Amino acid sequence: MSRAVKKRSIILRLLVIFVSVFMITKLVGLLNDLNSKKSELNALNEELKTKQADVEELKNLIDNGSKEQIIEKAARQRLGFVYSNEEIYVDISGN
């Protein structure tokens, strides 16, 4: 083989190796992005289920409850009001 052919062969091999390494690193990065987006989607789906349950509870309260129950629920949840004889326990563990 001549020197020019060997030189082109080495350059071609290096180019193929470079492109392969680039594509593998890009693929690994995309897989990491996909996994993070899947976990984000799962978290959002859980939040959606919670919000839907809250909406259903409020709909039931409006349909079946009295005005006093609605006001009491809002005062307890939004304003933190409690009855004078109630004991409140706060979970500080974060779970």
C-alpha positions as CSV (number, residue, x, y, z in Angstrom):
1,M,0.0,0.0,0.0
2,S,1.1,3.5,-0.7
3,R,1.6,6.0,2.0
4,A,-1.4,8.1,0.9
5,V,-3.7,5.2,1.1
6,K,-2.5,4.3,4.6
7,K,-2.9,7.9,5.7
8,R,-6.5,8.1,4.3
9,S,-7.3,4.8,6.0
10,I,-6.0,6.0,9.4
11,I,-7.9,9.3,9.0
12,L,-11.1,7.4,8.1
13,R,-10.8,5.1,11.1
14,L,-10.2,8.1,13.4
15,L,-13.2,9.8,12.0
16,V,-15.4,6.7,12.5
17,I,-14.2,6.4,16.1
18,F,-14.8,10.1,16.8
19,V,-18.4,9.9,15.3
20,S,-19.1,6.7,17.2
21,V,-18.0,8.2,20.6
22,F,-20.0,11.4,19.9
23,M,-23.1,9.4,19.1
24,I,-22.7,7.2,22.2
25,T,-22.3,10.2,24.5
26,K,-25.3,11.9,22.9
27,L,-27.4,8.8,23.3
28,V,-26.4,8.5,27.0
29,G,-27.4,12.2,27.5
30,L,-30.7,11.7,25.8
31,L,-31.4,8.6,28.0
32,N,-30.7,10.6,31.1
33,D,-33.0,13.4,29.9
34,L,-35.7,10.8,29.2
35,N,-35.5,9.3,32.7
36,S,-35.7,12.7,34.3
37,K,-38.7,13.6,32.2
38,K,-40.4,10.4,33.1
39,S,-39.9,11.0,36.9
40,E,-41.2,14.6,36.4
41,L,-44.2,13.2,34.5
42,N,-44.9,10.7,37.4
43,A,-44.7,13.5,39.9
44,L,-47.1,15.7,37.9
45,N,-49.5,12.7,37.5
46,E,-49.5,12.3,41.3
47,E,-50.2,16.0,41.7
48,L,-53.0,15.8,39.2
49,K,-54.6,12.9,41.0
50,T,-54.4,14.8,44.3
51,K,-56.0,17.9,42.7
52,Q,-58.7,15.8,41.1
53,A,-59.5,14.3,44.5
54,D,-59.7,17.7,46.0
55,V,-62.0,18.9,43.2
56,E,-64.3,15.9,43.7
57,E,-64.4,16.5,47.5
58,L,-65.3,20.1,47.0
59,K,-68.0,19.2,44.4
60,N,-69.5,16.7,46.9
61,L,-69.4,19.2,49.6
62,I,-71.2,21.8,47.5
63,D,-73.8,19.3,46.3
64,N,-74.4,17.6,49.7
65,G,-73.0,19.9,52.3
66,S,-74.4,23.0,53.9
67,K,-73.0,26.5,53.7
68,E,-71.6,26.2,57.3
69,Q,-69.6,23.1,56.3
70,I,-68.1,24.8,53.3
71,I,-67.1,27.9,55.4
72,E,-65.7,25.6,58.2
73,K,-63.6,23.6,55.7
74,A,-62.2,26.8,54.1
75,A,-61.4,28.3,57.5
76,R,-59.6,25.1,58.6
77,Q,-57.6,24.6,55.4
78,R,-56.8,28.1,54.2
79,L,-56.6,30.0,57.4
80,G,-55.6,27.3,59.9
81,F,-58.5,27.9,62.2
82,V,-59.3,25.3,64.9
83,Y,-61.8,24.8,67.7
84,S,-60.7,25.8,71.1
85,N,-60.8,22.3,72.5
86,E,-58.8,20.7,69.6
87,E,-55.2,19.5,69.8
88,I,-53.1,20.0,66.7
89,Y,-50.1,17.8,65.9
90,V,-47.6,18.8,63.3
91,D,-45.5,16.2,61.6
92,I,-42.0,17.6,61.3
93,S,-40.4,14.5,59.9
94,G,-41.3,15.6,56.3
95,N,-42.9,12.3,55.4
